[in-house]
Amino acid sequence: MEDVLLATNFIDGVWKSASNAESITSTNPATGDIVGTCVISNELDVAQAVQAANEAYNVWKKRPVPERADYLWKVADILLQRKEQISKMMTLEMGKVYAESLGEVDATIASCKYMAGEGRRMFGETIPTGSPDRMAMTVREPLGVVACITPWNFPIALAAYKIFAALVAGNTIVWKPASNVALSAQLFTEVFESAGLPAGVLNLILGSGSKVGNALAQHKDVKVIAFTGSTEVGIHLAEIGARTLKRISLELGGKNAVIVMEDADLDKAAAGIVKAAFTTTGQRCTAASRVIVVESVREELEQRIVALTEKLKVGNGLETGIEIGPLANASQLKTVEAYVEIAKQEGGRLLTGGFALNEAEYQAGFYYVPTVITNVRRDHRIAKEEIFGPVLAIISVEHFEEAIEVNNDTEYGLSTSIYTNNLHYANRASRELESGLVYINNGTSNAETGMAFGGVKMSGNGHREVSHHAFDCMTEWKTIYTNF
């Protein structure tokens, strides 16, 4: 990776710098070392990228769907060849453990192959008509230029879910990744270039969300905005898009819970909770940040959770044996520290953790010990607001009905799990939980390719990713009547 130090825009098949001379430095959150630099684009660069995508769209949309999908088979092969290179860069830029980065590339490859297969399955319908001399059918048609705006926690996978579906559908793309993972985005874009994707079909534009993201969202030739990030920004983009009736797909925040009933296997529950809470240092939208447990088994469960949590090894994600990497940046660290203090002020009691690591080997990074807090009430801020860090709140309830009520008492609705051996509880929970994802006897972060992914309430706006349901956002229905 030593030869990849500057991330630049990729517009109309050409790597090029931004219109101005500005750039920002990308640093490793584990060590503070400089990883590289990223250009900062402006509205002029956005206009160039959208124009290139719009011109390419007029040709790309006419290609047969299976032919468009064939490019993804090539992308999957190249991703496999460059797996270690891309994984290392993701860990260098945002800090996640190297094994997780490898897993992200694997998930991206799986999604790529799945969506390539959709090139033969983008089905329409034929409908019986009331006339003896008429045929009626529906077909999916592309929409145009898709703006993909993605965060740093999954540098390539979250973009891939949007890009793959958009490409197969016949759309063209302008992708704006988070600036602190721009080098990873560049490597991913190089994969499409190596696959021979025609110029202008995929464009990479780097820069800030406030400038580049807004300019993309406001551009008249952008027909779809596909965004993963905070609920606040998602609402802002939806407001912008509504002015020109753009299609908007939003995958937003979460305050996910694991419910543990009195009959649950507590060893399995504790293991699932710790994995869901602290993988990616808690920096994922589906991370478990609440445990809602029946009081009769609370202490036993807490003991198991604490024991497993205290065994987790924190450190540089590129080192062997490390299970928890640093937070992505100083801002994330400050946010976590602030929420833990708020939790204690509101009456929460620390079971383990609750502090940043400042010893010599950690001083240059943004490390925070995995933290478990009990005695949390449903109205505490730590029980309602997304933290995006390694902090787990434990809330006690008396029975199943209260557990469901507490889970649903938040503005979010992304992922919830319940541990129980009672089929009655499991079936009721699957119906009554206000979540886009429900897991029975599993953590909150274990989605599979081909299954619709997305949330309800303030966690999303009804669109789904990672499955054929993504075409609901990336295409428009056309109804065709033929009289003969």
C-alpha positions, 0 to 999 in steps of 0.5 A: 500500500506504500504506493497509494498515498493520494486519493483522487477523483475518478471522473469519466474513466480518468483519475484526476485531481479536484478543481482546487488545490485543497486536500486533507490528511488521512491518519491511522486511528490506531497509531496516528501515522499518516496514511495518505491524503485526499483531494477536496472537491467542490461544486464544479467537480460534482457537475463534471462527475454528474455530467459524465454519468448522465452522458454514460447513462444514455448508452449504459441503459440500452445494454441488455441486463445480463450484459450489465451484470457480467461486469460484476462477475469480473468485479468479484474475481478482482476483489478476491485477488486484491482482498488482502490489499483492500482489507489492510487499507480499510484497517489503516484508515478506520481502525477495524480489526484486520479479520473484520476487514477481510470479512467485509471484502468477503461479504462484498464479493458475496453481494457482488455475485448475488447481484450479478445473478439478478441480471437474469432475474429482473422480472416484470409481470404479464397480466391477464387483460379484459380484452381478447386482443390485448397483452399487458405487461410491466417492466423495470426501467432504470432512473438515471444518475444515482448519487451514492453517499456512504460512511466510514464504518464499512468503507466498501460494503455499504457502497457496494450494496448500492452500486451493484444494484444501480449498475445492474438496473441500468443506472450510472453512479456518482459515489461520494465516500467519507473522506477518512476512507478515501484511499479504500474507496479509490482501491474499490473504484480501481476494481471496477476500472480493471473490470473494464466498466465503461467510462462514466458509468461509475464516478468517484468524487471526494470531499465533504458531505456539506459541500459535495454531498449537498451539491450531489443531492441538489443536482437536477440530473441526479435522480436517486440518492442512496445514503447510509449515515446519521438520521439527521443527515438522512432527513436533510437529504430527503428534504433536498430530494423532495424538491425535485421528487428524487428517489431517496433510499435511506439506511440510518441510525439504530438503538438496537436491543437484545431481549433476554427472557428467563428461559434463555440459554444465558451462555449463548445470549452473553456470547451473542451480546458481546459480539454484537455490541463490540464488533467494529468497536460498536461502530455499526448501525446494527450494533447491540447497544441495549440489553433488555433482560428479565430481572430474575436472570439479570445478575447471572447474565451480567456476570457472563457478559462482564467476564467475556467483555474483560477478555477482549483484547484492545489494540491495533487492528493489524496486530495478531490477536487483537479483537477490538480496534480503536474508534475511528477518530477523536470526535468518536472518542469524545462522544463515547466519553461524554455518553458514559459520563451522562450515563453515570450522572443519570444513575447508571452503574459501571460493571466494567470499562468506562475509560479511554486507554492512555498508556504508551502503546495507546497514546497516539490512538483513539482507544476506549475500553469496552464498557458495560453499564447497568441500572439503566432506565428506559428514559435515560439518554444512554437508552435512547440515543445512538452512541456509535461506540463500545458501550452497552446499557443493561435495562431490567424488566419484569416480563415479556410485555414490558420487554417489548414495550421498552424495546419499542420506546425509541425513535429507531427501529433497525435491529432487535434480537430475543433469546428464548427457548419459548416458541410463544415468546419468539413468535410474538416478538417477531410480530410485535417488535418495531424493527426492520430486522428481528433475530431469534437466538442470535445477536443483532448483527448477522444479516445475510446476502439476499435478505432485505436489509433496512429499518423502520421509524427513524432508522430508514424510509422503507427502502431495502438493500442487499437483496432484489428489493434494492431494485424498488429504489433503483428502477421505475415500473413501466406498464405496456399495453399491446393491442393486436 
